[in-house]
Amino acid sequence: MKQLVFLTRDGCVNTVTMRANLDDALKALGLHTDYQFIDADALKPSDARGGYGTPTVLYENRDLFGMDAPGVPHPSPT
């Protein structure tokens, strides 16, 4: 599932829970869990995905929960 992206960064306290929930949901739907796992800190500054809070799940470059895409440049994470 190349269009499904799990976006996180080191130290994100919710990553383990969110990833387990995503995997469980995909399995319940009979879908593969071969989505992309991306470290937001490794993205180029010009990549808008670095502006999302973490963890975030994107499908076809859209946030699953409806958050608007962040603009570039984006603020550093807090």
Secondary structure as GFF3:
##gff-version 3
##sequence-region A 1 78
A	DSSP	beta_strand	4	8	.	.	.	ID=ss1
A	DSSP	alpha_helix	15	28	.	.	.	ID=ss2
A	DSSP	beta_strand	36	39	.	.	.	ID=ss3
A	DSSP	three_ten_helix	40	42	.	.	.	ID=ss4
A	DSSP	three_ten_helix	48	51	.	.	.	ID=ss5
A	DSSP	beta_strand	56	59	.	.	.	ID=ss6
A	DSSP	beta_strand	62	63	.	.	.	ID=ss7
###
